[in-house]
């Protein structure tokens, strides 16, 4: 597929990272260096950083559902949808919502916030109705045709972002060694969904071995 490419780094935020994150994903620090190598490779025209940016009364927080515990599913009364409950995480403007301090940053990084609507848990970087993060519009305006997804967590936000990207017509890849998941079984199930949707799972080495350099994503 011709056109420009984007690296989408999903939710590489303090609260999702060991050792101190409130919703830390196992082995999460191991992907930071890989993502830095990808960001600095010059292989992508654009780099997007998505981030959870929740209000304190967000529907996904177990603390907002008296008598309920984190890591259990409920049905939300206002929408009738299933919702996994999580510990409080990534409150807007908090230290936990900040990007991992060892992730290389660039002035050209495009930041996309999600999960700001308290009524819906937008796992996807594109948002979940009624929330629209504007990511699709941004990518289309920039002529992006191909996206590569990395970050946290494979079984939720990375996978959901990739599925939405494919649904919206982008050639979509997930870089397997640059993701980690919350639940092993959930990650395996997500991998199956991605493959069924025509999304290719690749290793960073294969991406970095491509000779073409775009140059816009270097720090």
C-alpha positions as CSV (number, residue, x, y, z in Angstrom):
1,X,0.0,0.0,0.0
2,X,1.5,3.4,-1.0
3,X,1.4,6.4,1.2
4,X,2.9,7.5,4.4
5,X,3.4,5.5,7.6
6,X,2.9,6.2,11.3
7,X,4.2,4.5,14.4
8,X,1.5,4.5,17.0
9,X,2.9,4.1,20.5
10,X,-0.1,3.2,22.7
11,X,-0.2,4.3,26.3
12,X,3.4,4.0,27.4
13,X,2.5,5.8,30.6
14,X,3.8,5.5,34.2
15,X,0.7,3.9,35.6
16,X,1.0,1.0,33.1
17,X,4.7,0.4,33.8
18,X,6.6,-1.5,36.5
19,X,7.7,-1.1,39.1
20,X,5.4,1.6,40.5
21,X,2.4,1.9,38.2
22,X,-1.1,1.5,39.7
23,X,-2.0,-0.8,36.8
24,X,1.5,-2.0,35.9
25,X,1.9,-4.5,33.0
26,X,4.4,-7.3,33.6
27,X,7.7,-6.8,31.9
28,X,6.6,-3.4,30.5
29,X,10.0,-1.7,30.9
30,X,11.5,-4.2,28.5
31,X,9.7,-2.6,25.5
32,X,10.9,1.0,26.1
33,X,14.3,0.5,24.5
34,X,12.7,-1.3,21.5
35,X,10.2,1.5,21.1
36,X,13.0,4.1,21.3
37,X,14.9,2.2,18.6
38,X,11.8,2.3,16.4
39,X,11.2,6.0,17.1
40,X,14.7,6.9,16.2
41,X,15.1,4.7,13.2
42,X,13.7,7.1,10.6
43,X,11.5,4.4,9.2
44,X,8.2,6.3,9.9
45,X,6.8,9.5,8.6
46,X,5.0,10.3,11.8
47,X,4.9,9.1,15.4
48,X,1.7,9.2,17.4
49,X,1.7,8.8,21.2
50,X,-1.7,7.9,22.7
51,X,-2.4,8.3,26.4
52,X,-5.2,7.6,28.8
53,X,-6.3,10.9,30.3
54,X,-9.1,10.0,32.7
55,X,-11.3,12.1,34.9
56,X,-11.5,11.0,38.5
57,X,-15.1,9.7,38.1
58,X,-14.3,7.5,35.1
59,X,-16.6,4.5,34.6
60,X,-13.7,2.0,34.5
61,X,-12.5,2.7,38.0
62,X,-13.5,0.0,40.5
63,X,-13.5,2.8,43.2
64,X,-16.5,4.4,41.5
65,X,-18.6,1.2,41.8
66,X,-19.2,0.5,45.5
67,X,-18.9,-3.1,46.4
68,X,-17.0,-4.0,43.2
69,X,-13.4,-5.1,42.9
70,X,-10.8,-4.3,40.3
71,X,-10.2,-7.0,37.6
72,X,-13.9,-8.0,37.5
73,X,-16.5,-7.4,34.8
74,X,-19.7,-5.6,35.3
75,X,-22.5,-4.3,33.1
76,X,-22.6,-0.5,33.0
77,X,-26.2,0.7,33.8
78,X,-26.1,3.7,31.5
79,X,-25.0,1.8,28.4
80,X,-25.7,-1.9,29.0
81,X,-22.1,-2.7,27.9
82,X,-19.6,-4.9,29.7
83,X,-16.8,-3.1,31.5
84,X,-13.7,-4.5,33.1
85,X,-13.0,-2.6,36.3
86,X,-9.5,-1.3,36.9
87,X,-7.6,0.4,39.7
88,X,-7.6,4.1,39.4
89,X,-5.0,5.0,36.8
90,X,-3.8,7.8,34.4
91,X,-5.8,10.6,36.0
92,X,-5.4,13.7,33.8
93,X,-2.4,15.8,34.7
94,X,-1.1,13.2,37.2
95,X,2.4,11.7,37.4
96,X,0.8,8.4,36.6
97,X,-0.6,9.7,33.3
98,X,2.8,11.0,32.2
99,X,4.8,9.1,29.6
100,X,7.5,6.8,30.7
101,X,10.5,8.9,31.5
102,X,12.9,6.8,29.5
103,X,10.9,7.0,26.3
104,X,12.7,9.2,23.8
105,X,10.6,12.2,22.9
106,X,10.6,14.4,19.8
107,X,9.1,17.7,19.1
108,X,7.3,16.1,16.1
109,X,5.4,13.5,18.3
110,X,1.7,13.7,17.8
111,X,-0.1,13.3,21.2
112,X,-3.6,11.9,21.2
113,X,-5.5,11.8,24.5
114,X,-8.3,9.2,25.1
115,X,-10.6,8.1,27.9
116,X,-11.6,11.7,28.8
117,X,-15.3,10.8,28.5
118,X,-16.3,9.4,31.9
119,X,-19.0,7.2,30.4
120,X,-16.9,5.0,28.1
121,X,-13.6,3.2,28.3
122,X,-11.8,4.1,25.1
123,X,-9.2,1.3,24.8
124,X,-8.6,2.3,21.2
125,X,-6.5,5.2,20.2
126,X,-9.3,6.2,17.9
127,X,-11.8,6.3,20.7
128,X,-15.0,4.4,21.4
129,X,-18.4,6.0,20.8
130,X,-19.4,8.6,21.8
131,X,-15.7,9.6,22.2
132,X,-13.7,10.4,19.0
133,X,-10.1,11.2,19.7
134,X,-9.6,12.7,16.2
135,X,-6.8,10.2,15.4
136,X,-8.4,9.0,12.2
137,X,-8.8,12.6,10.9
138,X,-5.2,13.4,11.8
139,X,-3.8,10.3,10.0
140,X,-5.9,10.9,6.9
141,X,-5.0,14.6,6.7
142,X,-1.3,13.6,6.8
143,X,-1.8,11.0,4.1
144,X,-1.0,8.0,6.3
145,X,-1.9,4.6,4.8
146,X,0.1,2.3,7.0
147,X,0.3,2.1,10.8
148,X,2.5,0.1,13.1
149,X,1.2,-0.4,16.7
150,X,3.3,-0.9,19.8
151,X,2.9,-0.2,23.5
152,X,0.6,-1.3,26.3
153,X,-1.4,-3.4,26.6
154,X,-1.7,-6.0,23.9
155,X,-4.9,-7.5,25.0
156,X,-6.7,-4.1,25.4
157,X,-5.5,-0.8,24.1
158,X,-2.9,-1.9,21.5
159,X,-5.1,-4.6,20.1
160,X,-8.2,-2.3,20.0
161,X,-6.2,0.4,18.3
162,X,-4.9,-2.0,15.6
163,X,-8.4,-3.5,15.0
164,X,-9.9,0.0,14.6
165,X,-7.0,1.0,12.3
166,X,-7.7,-2.0,10.0
167,X,-11.4,-1.4,10.1
168,X,-10.8,2.2,9.0
169,X,-8.8,1.1,6.0
170,X,-5.2,1.3,7.1
171,X,-2.6,-1.3,6.4
172,X,-1.9,-2.4,9.9
173,X,1.0,-4.1,11.7
174,X,1.6,-4.9,15.4
175,X,5.2,-5.2,16.4
176,X,5.1,-8.2,18.8
177,X,8.3,-7.7,20.7
178,X,7.3,-4.0,21.4
179,X,4.1,-4.9,23.2
180,X,3.1,-6.5,26.5
181,X,-0.3,-7.7,27.8
182,X,-2.2,-7.7,31.0
183,X,-3.5,-11.3,30.8
184,X,-1.7,-14.0,28.8
185,X,-4.9,-15.6,27.7
186,X,-6.3,-12.3,26.7
187,X,-3.2,-11.5,24.6
188,X,-3.5,-14.9,22.8
189,X,-7.1,-14.2,22.1
190,X,-6.3,-10.8,20.8
191,X,-3.6,-12.1,18.5
192,X,-6.2,-14.4,17.0
193,X,-8.5,-11.5,16.4
194,X,-5.8,-9.5,14.8
195,X,-4.8,-12.2,12.4
196,X,-8.5,-12.8,11.5
197,X,-8.8,-9.1,10.7
198,X,-5.8,-9.3,8.3
199,X,-3.4,-7.5,10.7
200,X,0.2,-8.7,10.4
201,X,2.2,-9.4,13.5
202,X,5.9,-8.7,13.0
203,X,9.2,-8.3,15.0
204,X,11.0,-5.0,15.3
205,X,14.1,-6.5,13.6
206,X,12.1,-7.0,10.4
207,X,10.9,-3.5,10.5
208,X,14.3,-2.0,11.3
209,X,15.9,-4.1,8.5
210,X,14.0,-2.2,5.8
211,X,16.5,0.1,4.0
212,X,14.2,3.1,3.4
213,X,14.4,5.9,5.8
214,X,11.7,8.5,6.2
215,X,13.5,10.7,8.8
216,X,10.5,12.4,10.3
217,X,10.4,10.4,13.5
218,X,13.9,10.8,14.6
219,X,14.6,12.6,17.9
